[in-house]
Amino acid sequence: MSIFCQIDDKFVPIYRVMWIAAVPHFCGDEECQREGFYEIRLEQDESVWAKPEERDKMLAQIEAWQGDPGPEEEGDEEPW
């Protein structure tokens, strides 16, 4: 397994990922070039913008890297 995941034309080290957007970007600006892309926030206030399949690949690589906990069973939810 590689420590890099390709997003657009960049090889992003998966250990730099802070969070991944659950919904695609939408701001309503007619000139926006990021509509429909998912933000992947990196360290030091950097971001890359991923297509849905790139976002899914990044999530899968992070889960594989950290060890997939498997499906949640009923009663395993954290109380809020």
VOSE-772784 format. One record per residue: x, y, z of N, C-alpha, C in turn; residue in one letter. Coordinates in steps of 0.001 Angstrom, whole numbers, always signed. Example, Ala and Ser with C-alpha at 12.3 -4.5 7.8 and 13.67 -1.06 7.14 Angstrom:
2
<node n_xx="+13190" n_yy="-5690" n_zz="+7800" ca_xx="+12300" ca_yy="-4500" ca_zz="+7800" c_xx="+13200" c_yy="-3300" c_zz="+7800" res="a"/>
<node n_xx="+12850" n_yy="-2250" n_zz="+7080" ca_xx="+13670" ca_yy="-1060" ca_zz="+7140" c_xx="+12900" c_yy="+30" c_zz="+7870" res="s"/>
//
This chain:
80
<node n_xx="+841" n_yy="-1182" n_zz="+0" ca_xx="+0" ca_yy="+0" ca_zz="+0" c_xx="+886" c_yy="+1245" c_zz="+0" res="m"/>
<node n_xx="+531" n_yy="+2188" n_zz="-812" ca_xx="+1282" ca_yy="+3429" ca_zz="-906" c_xx="+807" c_yy="+4427" c_zz="+152" res="s"/>
<node n_xx="+1694" n_yy="+5325" n_zz="+555" ca_xx="+1286" ca_yy="+6383" ca_zz="+1479" c_xx="+709" c_yy="+7572" c_zz="+725" res="i"/>
<node n_xx="+637" n_yy="+7468" n_zz="-603" ca_xx="+114" ca_yy="+8541" ca_zz="-1441" c_xx="-1197" c_yy="+8135" c_zz="-2082" res="f"/>
<node n_xx="-2054" n_yy="+9116" n_zz="-2281" ca_xx="-3290" ca_yy="+8938" ca_zz="-3026" c_xx="-3322" c_yy="+10040" c_zz="-4079" res="c"/>
<node n_xx="-3645" n_yy="+9685" n_zz="-5311" ca_xx="-3650" ca_yy="+10693" ca_zz="-6374" c_xx="-4992" c_yy="+11409" c_zz="-6408" res="q"/>
<node n_xx="-4935" n_yy="+12733" n_zz="-6264" ca_xx="-6091" ca_yy="+13611" ca_zz="-6363" c_xx="-5782" c_yy="+14594" c_zz="-7473" res="i"/>
<node n_xx="-6576" n_yy="+14557" n_zz="-8533" ca_xx="-6345" ca_yy="+15380" ca_zz="-9717" c_xx="-4953" c_yy="+15041" c_zz="-10240" res="d"/>
<node n_xx="-4039" n_yy="+15988" n_zz="-10268" ca_xx="-2690" ca_yy="+15711" ca_zz="-10765" c_xx="-1658" c_yy="+15729" c_zz="-9630" res="d"/>
<node n_xx="-2127" n_yy="+15510" n_zz="-8403" ca_xx="-1243" ca_yy="+15593" ca_zz="-7240" c_xx="-1192" c_yy="+14257" c_zz="-6503" res="k"/>
<node n_xx="-27" n_yy="+13906" n_zz="-6010" ca_xx="+113" ca_yy="+12756" ca_zz="-5126" c_xx="+111" c_yy="+13281" c_zz="-3699" res="f"/>
<node n_xx="-965" n_yy="+13017" n_zz="-2978" ca_xx="-1165" ca_yy="+13556" ca_zz="-1631" c_xx="-806" c_yy="+12487" c_zz="-605" res="v"/>
<node n_xx="+107" n_yy="+12794" n_zz="+330" ca_xx="+401" ca_yy="+11839" ca_zz="+1406" c_xx="-825" c_yy="+11713" c_zz="+2324" res="p"/>
<node n_xx="-1292" n_yy="+10494" n_zz="+2534" ca_xx="-2528" ca_yy="+10325" ca_zz="+3307" c_xx="-2375" c_yy="+10768" c_zz="+4758" res="i"/>
<node n_xx="-1159" n_yy="+10785" n_zz="+5281" ca_xx="-970" ca_yy="+11208" ca_zz="+6671" c_xx="-1150" c_yy="+12714" c_zz="+6846" res="y"/>
<node n_xx="-1229" n_yy="+13481" n_zz="+5753" ca_xx="-1436" ca_yy="+14932" ca_zz="+5842" c_xx="-2908" c_yy="+15314" c_zz="+5872" res="r"/>
<node n_xx="-3811" n_yy="+14359" n_zz="+5642" ca_xx="-5239" ca_yy="+14653" ca_zz="+5563" c_xx="-5807" c_yy="+14910" c_zz="+6955" res="v"/>
<node n_xx="-6478" n_yy="+16066" n_zz="+7105" ca_xx="-7110" ca_yy="+16423" ca_zz="+8374" c_xx="-8584" c_yy="+16027" c_zz="+8376" res="m"/>
<node n_xx="-9281" n_yy="+16321" n_zz="+7273" ca_xx="-10675" ca_yy="+15918" ca_zz="+7135" c_xx="-11064" c_yy="+15892" c_zz="+5669" res="w"/>
<node n_xx="-12194" n_yy="+15199" n_zz="+5396" ca_xx="-12710" ca_yy="+15051" ca_zz="+4040" c_xx="-14181" c_yy="+15421" c_zz="+4066" res="i"/>
<node n_xx="-14592" n_yy="+16282" n_zz="+3155" ca_xx="-15986" ca_yy="+16740" ca_zz="+3112" c_xx="-16934" c_yy="+15579" c_zz="+2806" res="a"/>
<node n_xx="-18068" n_yy="+15576" n_zz="+3480" ca_xx="-19084" ca_yy="+14550" ca_zz="+3261" c_xx="-20026" c_yy="+14926" c_zz="+2122" res="a"/>
<node n_xx="-20110" n_yy="+16208" n_zz="+1816" ca_xx="-20991" ca_yy="+16684" ca_zz="+738" c_xx="-20167" c_yy="+17515" c_zz="-243" res="v"/>
<node n_xx="-20575" n_yy="+17535" n_zz="-1499" ca_xx="-19827" ca_yy="+18327" ca_zz="-2483" c_xx="-19975" c_yy="+19824" c_zz="-2241" res="p"/>
<node n_xx="-18994" n_yy="+20570" n_zz="-2705" ca_xx="-18980" ca_yy="+22022" ca_zz="-2559" c_xx="-20110" c_yy="+22653" c_zz="-3372" res="h"/>
<node n_xx="-20788" n_yy="+23613" n_zz="-2767" ca_xx="-21792" ca_yy="+24410" ca_zz="-3464" c_xx="-21814" c_yy="+25792" c_zz="-2838" res="f"/>
<node n_xx="-21495" n_yy="+26806" n_zz="-3618" ca_xx="-21523" ca_yy="+28170" ca_zz="-3086" c_xx="-22492" c_yy="+29051" c_zz="-3875" res="c"/>
<node n_xx="-22921" n_yy="+28607" n_zz="-5050" ca_xx="-23867" ca_yy="+29376" ca_zz="-5842" c_xx="-23245" c_yy="+30431" c_zz="-6728" res="g"/>
<node n_xx="-21946" n_yy="+30631" n_zz="-6636" ca_xx="-21262" ca_yy="+31614" ca_zz="-7465" c_xx="-21168" c_yy="+31082" c_zz="-8898" res="d"/>
<node n_xx="-21593" n_yy="+31884" n_zz="-9853" ca_xx="-21592" ca_yy="+31450" ca_zz="-11254" c_xx="-20188" c_yy="+31168" c_zz="-11773" res="e"/>
<node n_xx="-19182" n_yy="+31793" n_zz="-11203" ca_xx="-17815" ca_yy="+31617" ca_zz="-11668" c_xx="-17034" c_yy="+30566" c_zz="-10872" res="e"/>
<node n_xx="-17684" n_yy="+29920" n_zz="-9933" ca_xx="-17006" ca_yy="+28923" ca_zz="-9093" c_xx="-16581" c_yy="+27724" c_zz="-9940" res="c"/>
<node n_xx="-15346" n_yy="+27315" n_zz="-9773" ca_xx="-14816" ca_yy="+26163" ca_zz="-10501" c_xx="-14759" c_yy="+24909" c_zz="-9629" res="q"/>
<node n_xx="-15265" n_yy="+24985" n_zz="-8412" ca_xx="-15202" ca_yy="+23856" ca_zz="-7478" c_xx="-16561" c_yy="+23216" c_zz="-7212" res="r"/>
<node n_xx="-17611" n_yy="+23688" n_zz="-7883" ca_xx="-18941" ca_yy="+23112" ca_zz="-7694" c_xx="-18908" c_yy="+21604" c_zz="-7958" res="e"/>
<node n_xx="-19453" n_yy="+20829" n_zz="-7042" ca_xx="-19537" ca_yy="+19391" ca_zz="-7215" c_xx="-18295" c_yy="+18621" c_zz="-6793" res="g"/>
<node n_xx="-17235" n_yy="+19310" n_zz="-6415" ca_xx="-16017" ca_yy="+18654" ca_zz="-5955" c_xx="-16026" c_yy="+18583" c_zz="-4431" res="f"/>
<node n_xx="-15299" n_yy="+17616" n_zz="-3892" ca_xx="-15206" ca_yy="+17424" ca_zz="-2451" c_xx="-13890" c_yy="+18000" c_zz="-1950" res="y"/>
<node n_xx="-13963" n_yy="+18780" n_zz="-883" ca_xx="-12751" ca_yy="+19348" ca_zz="-316" c_xx="-12065" c_yy="+18319" c_zz="+577" res="e"/>
<node n_xx="-10784" n_yy="+18172" n_zz="+380" ca_xx="-9953" ca_yy="+17356" ca_zz="+1258" c_xx="-8971" c_yy="+18328" c_zz="+1911" res="i"/>
<node n_xx="-9175" n_yy="+18549" n_zz="+3201" ca_xx="-8371" ca_yy="+19527" ca_zz="+3931" c_xx="-7091" c_yy="+18867" c_zz="+4408" res="r"/>
<node n_xx="-5992" n_yy="+19540" n_zz="+4150" ca_xx="-4679" ca_yy="+19062" ca_zz="+4556" c_xx="-4140" c_yy="+19929" c_zz="+5685" res="l"/>
<node n_xx="-3010" n_yy="+19523" n_zz="+6219" ca_xx="-2336" ca_yy="+20327" ca_zz="+7236" c_xx="-2028" c_yy="+21716" c_zz="+6685" res="e"/>
<node n_xx="-1796" n_yy="+22636" n_zz="+7585" ca_xx="-1357" ca_yy="+23993" ca_zz="+7276" c_xx="-2325" c_yy="+24736" c_zz="+6365" res="q"/>
<node n_xx="-3628" n_yy="+24542" n_zz="+6588" ca_xx="-4697" ca_yy="+25239" ca_zz="+5863" c_xx="-4631" c_yy="+25083" c_zz="+4350" res="d"/>
<node n_xx="-4141" n_yy="+23948" n_zz="+3880" ca_xx="-4145" ca_yy="+23648" ca_zz="+2456" c_xx="-5323" c_yy="+22738" c_zz="+2151" res="e"/>
<node n_xx="-5805" n_yy="+22795" n_zz="+918" ca_xx="-6888" ca_yy="+21916" ca_zz="+477" c_xx="-6615" c_yy="+21437" c_zz="-928" res="s"/>
<node n_xx="-7134" n_yy="+20258" n_zz="-1238" ca_xx="-7207" ca_yy="+19774" ca_zz="-2601" c_xx="-8671" c_yy="+19463" c_zz="-2866" res="v"/>
<node n_xx="-9062" n_yy="+19501" n_zz="-4115" ca_xx="-10452" ca_yy="+19288" ca_zz="-4501" c_xx="-10553" c_yy="+18005" c_zz="-5300" res="w"/>
<node n_xx="-11420" n_yy="+17098" n_zz="-4850" ca_xx="-11488" ca_yy="+15763" ca_zz="-5421" c_xx="-12832" c_yy="+15487" c_zz="-6083" res="a"/>
<node n_xx="-12772" n_yy="+14701" n_zz="-7137" ca_xx="-13978" ca_yy="+14160" ca_zz="-7761" c_xx="-14521" c_yy="+13096" c_zz="-6811" res="k"/>
<node n_xx="-15796" n_yy="+12704" n_zz="-6957" ca_xx="-16357" ca_yy="+11701" ca_zz="-6034" c_xx="-15539" c_yy="+10407" c_zz="-5951" res="p"/>
<node n_xx="-15064" n_yy="+9915" n_zz="-7088" ca_xx="-14298" ca_yy="+8663" ca_zz="-7057" c_xx="-12935" c_yy="+8850" c_zz="-6386" res="e"/>
<node n_xx="-12345" n_yy="+10039" n_zz="-6511" ca_xx="-11073" ca_yy="+10316" ca_zz="-5836" c_xx="-11272" c_yy="+10414" c_zz="-4331" res="e"/>
<node n_xx="-12379" n_yy="+11034" n_zz="-3924" ca_xx="-12692" ca_yy="+11126" ca_zz="-2496" c_xx="-12896" c_yy="+9734" c_zz="-1895" res="r"/>
<node n_xx="-13646" n_yy="+8888" n_zz="-2606" ca_xx="-13890" ca_yy="+7532" ca_zz="-2118" c_xx="-12594" c_yy="+6736" c_zz="-2014" res="d"/>
<node n_xx="-11698" n_yy="+6921" n_zz="-2986" ca_xx="-10412" ca_yy="+6233" ca_zz="-2957" c_xx="-9583" c_yy="+6690" c_zz="-1756" res="k"/>
<node n_xx="-9590" n_yy="+7997" n_zz="-1484" ca_xx="-8849" ca_yy="+8526" ca_zz="-332" c_xx="-9413" c_yy="+7951" c_zz="+971" res="m"/>
<node n_xx="-10735" n_yy="+7927" n_zz="+1110" ca_xx="-11344" ca_yy="+7353" ca_zz="+2313" c_xx="-10950" c_yy="+5885" c_zz="+2488" res="l"/>
<node n_xx="-10982" n_yy="+5126" n_zz="+1389" ca_xx="-10622" ca_yy="+3707" ca_zz="+1460" c_xx="-9161" c_yy="+3529" c_zz="+1859" res="a"/>
<node n_xx="-8269" n_yy="+4381" n_zz="+1323" ca_xx="-6846" ca_yy="+4260" ca_zz="+1667" c_xx="-6594" c_yy="+4621" c_zz="+3124" res="q"/>
<node n_xx="-7289" n_yy="+5619" n_zz="+3639" ca_xx="-7123" ca_yy="+5982" ca_zz="+5049" c_xx="-7630" c_yy="+4865" c_zz="+5951" res="i"/>
<node n_xx="-8780" n_yy="+4276" n_zz="+5594" ca_xx="-9306" ca_yy="+3164" ca_zz="+6390" c_xx="-8355" c_yy="+1977" c_zz="+6369" res="e"/>
<node n_xx="-7779" n_yy="+1681" n_zz="+5215" ca_xx="-6833" ca_yy="+570" ca_zz="+5120" c_xx="-5562" c_yy="+874" c_zz="+5924" res="a"/>
<node n_xx="-5112" n_yy="+2115" n_zz="+5874" ca_xx="-3907" ca_yy="+2529" ca_zz="+6582" c_xx="-4099" c_yy="+2446" c_zz="+8093" res="w"/>
<node n_xx="-5255" n_yy="+2901" n_zz="+8572" ca_xx="-5525" ca_yy="+2937" ca_zz="+10010" c_xx="-6170" c_yy="+1661" c_zz="+10530" res="q"/>
<node n_xx="-6602" n_yy="+784" n_zz="+9641" ca_xx="-7282" ca_yy="-432" ca_zz="+10057" c_xx="-8771" c_yy="-189" c_zz="+10090" res="g"/>
<node n_xx="-9495" n_yy="-821" n_zz="+9200" ca_xx="-10939" ca_yy="-643" ca_zz="+9103" c_xx="-11605" c_yy="-1272" c_zz="+10323" res="d"/>
<node n_xx="-12392" n_yy="-492" n_zz="+11097" ca_xx="-13040" ca_yy="-1047" ca_zz="+12283" c_xx="-14188" c_yy="-2000" c_zz="+11951" res="p"/>
<node n_xx="-14608" n_yy="-2049" n_zz="+10693" ca_xx="-15710" ca_yy="-2917" ca_zz="+10292" c_xx="-17038" c_yy="-2218" c_zz="+10482" res="g"/>
<node n_xx="-18115" n_yy="-2915" n_zz="+10141" ca_xx="-19439" ca_yy="-2293" ca_zz="+10257" c_xx="-19826" c_yy="-2064" c_zz="+11719" res="p"/>
<node n_xx="-20534" n_yy="-975" n_zz="+11941" ca_xx="-21006" ca_yy="-689" ca_zz="+13297" c_xx="-22171" c_yy="-1606" c_zz="+13631" res="e"/>
<node n_xx="-22151" n_yy="-2112" n_zz="+14845" ca_xx="-23260" ca_yy="-2931" ca_zz="+15305" c_xx="-24178" c_yy="-2078" c_zz="+16159" res="e"/>
<node n_xx="-25433" n_yy="-2484" n_zz="+16227" ca_xx="-26392" ca_yy="-1723" ca_zz="+17011" c_xx="-25946" c_yy="-1683" c_zz="+18466" res="e"/>
<node n_xx="-25994" n_yy="-510" n_zz="+19053" ca_xx="-25553" ca_yy="-342" ca_zz="+20422" c_xx="-24123" c_yy="+154" c_zz="+20539" res="g"/>
<node n_xx="-23418" n_yy="+222" n_zz="+19413" ca_xx="-22033" ca_yy="+698" ca_zz="+19406" c_xx="-21933" c_yy="+2210" c_zz="+19254" res="d"/>
<node n_xx="-23087" n_yy="+2887" n_zz="+19043" ca_xx="-23054" ca_yy="+4316" ca_zz="+18816" c_xx="-22628" c_yy="+5070" c_zz="+20076" res="e"/>
<node n_xx="-21938" n_yy="+6159" n_zz="+19868" ca_xx="-21540" ca_yy="+6995" ca_zz="+20988" c_xx="-22716" c_yy="+7887" c_zz="+21384" res="e"/>
<node n_xx="-23007" n_yy="+7999" n_zz="+22660" ca_xx="-24111" ca_yy="+8889" ca_zz="+23093" c_xx="-23738" c_yy="+10364" c_zz="+22920" res="p"/>
<node n_xx="-24645" n_yy="+11141" n_zz="+22459" ca_xx="-24407" ca_yy="+12585" ca_zz="+22283" c_xx="-25188" c_yy="+13312" c_zz="+23271" res="w"/>
//
